[in-house]
Amino acid sequence: MKKNKKKKLKTHRGAAKRFKITSTGKIMRWHSGKRHLLGTKRPRRQRKLANKVEVNPADVPNVRRALPYGI
């Protein structure tokens, strides 16, 4: 007799590449705007863009849904 098992949830691969979950559970993202046209951007601005920042609280539920196993 077959038992009804809950299906595995798939991780959204695009989200897995864009977000990281810290050991404390915060979701971090990288800044945009550092791929090209860097000659016009000041070094201080480029350094700030290199850092990660926490995801906006309004977007956290959507990101968690895309990453069901906390990649």
C-alpha positions in Angstrom: 0.0 0.0 0.0 1.3 3.5 -1.0 1.5 6.2 1.6 0.9 9.8 0.6 4.3 11.5 1.1 4.7 15.3 1.0 6.6 16.3 -2.1 10.0 17.9 -1.8 10.1 21.6 -2.4 12.4 22.9 -5.1 14.9 25.6 -4.4 14.7 28.6 -6.8 18.2 28.4 -8.3 18.3 32.1 -9.2 17.5 33.0 -5.6 20.1 30.6 -4.3 22.8 32.4 -6.3 21.7 35.9 -5.2 21.0 35.4 -1.5 22.9 33.9 1.5 21.5 33.0 4.9 23.7 33.7 7.8 24.1 31.4 10.8 21.8 33.7 12.8 19.1 33.5 10.1 19.5 36.9 8.4 19.2 37.0 4.6 22.0 38.9 2.9 22.2 40.2 -0.6 24.9 41.9 -2.7 24.6 45.5 -4.0 23.9 46.1 -7.7 25.8 48.5 -9.9 29.4 47.2 -9.8 29.6 45.3 -13.1 30.5 48.0 -15.6 31.0 51.8 -16.0 33.2 51.7 -12.9 35.4 54.5 -14.1 32.8 57.1 -13.2 32.2 55.7 -9.8 34.3 57.0 -6.9 36.4 54.4 -5.0 34.5 55.0 -1.8 31.2 54.2 -3.6 32.8 51.1 -5.1 33.9 49.9 -1.7 30.4 50.4 -0.3 28.9 48.5 -3.2 31.2 45.5 -2.5 29.7 44.8 0.9 26.6 42.7 1.6 23.5 44.2 3.1 20.5 42.7 4.8 17.4 42.1 2.7 14.4 44.4 3.3 12.0 42.9 5.8 9.2 43.2 3.3 11.0 40.9 0.9 12.1 38.3 3.4 8.9 36.1 3.1 9.4 35.8 -0.7 13.1 35.0 -0.4 12.3 32.3 2.3 9.7 30.8 0.0 12.3 30.6 -2.8 14.9 29.0 -0.5 12.9 26.4 1.5 16.0 24.6 2.9 18.0 27.8 3.7 20.7 27.5 1.1 
